[in-house]
Amino acid sequence: MAGLNANSEADSHLTDPRWTVAERVAQAALRRFPADVLAVAVHGPLAHGDDDGGGDGEVGMLVVTYRPGAGPAPCTRRVDGVLVDLTVAGADDYLGQARVINSLWPLTADRYVTTRPLHDPTGWLRTLRDEHLGRLARARPAEFSAAARQAWYRGYAAHARAAKLAEWYETDQALLMLGEARLAAATVNGLLARTYFRDPGDAVRRTGLAGADMTEVGTVLARQSEELAARGQPVDGTVEDLLSP
């Protein structure tokens, strides 16, 4: 079975144009910046290895450098029909990011935990994963609740704006803002449950918000505000609260 899985993985590398492009990018980065590059990896669907392999999705790539500001510049380009989003970060800076729990944590954690190396001779990507998981193990519940409250404010503002735009019959703009409210509400759920997602689409699907209408999103936000208050993070406060958080 192990051999079959290995063969299947090798076949996907040969047939999926995204892997071909990713490997070319890695080779080019190592060739042009041999003294700067510590590791190169992919994250997102390719790193998970269980997407449809259709070759139409974005390739998320990470280039880790020994020093900040070294190596290639962060960039997004379409290469041979494949959209490549290239993140470049110094090793210490990226490890620092992996230790942060903030309102976007459910949408960023996956790239610290699930990566597939294209070049990692020192095992640095394992260090990245261990640093993030270690930070999660040390995190206090209040940290996630505080981050969830910040995400809730983002969702509340987007939902209020969407409702007002709908009243003005600005349908397209209202739908855009409703989408932002859905994602923010999904992020709140992720923080309260300590659950991270692969991407924004995965977040709204897994939290049941993908098709939620204006009323349903409002109901979710109201329920979340009650839970936040029960956790000691009420969304409402006084002027004094605002000035002394």
MOFEN-V998810 format. One line per field, one symbol per residue. ss: DSSP state (H for helix, E for strand, C for the rest). A space follows every 50 residues. Layout:
ss: ???
This chain:
ss: CHHHHHHHHHHHHHHCHHHHHHHHHHHHHHHHCCCCEEEEEEECHHHHCC CCCCCCCCEEEEEEECCCCCCCCCEEEEECCEEEEEEEEEHHHHHHHHCC CCCCHHHHCHHHHCEEEEECCCCHHHHHHHHHHHHHHHCCHHHHHHHHHH HHHHHHHHHHHHHHHHHCCCHHHHHHHHHHHHHHHHHHHHHHHCCCCCCH HHHHHHCCCCCCCHHHHHHHHHHHHHHHHHCCCCCCCCHHHHHCC
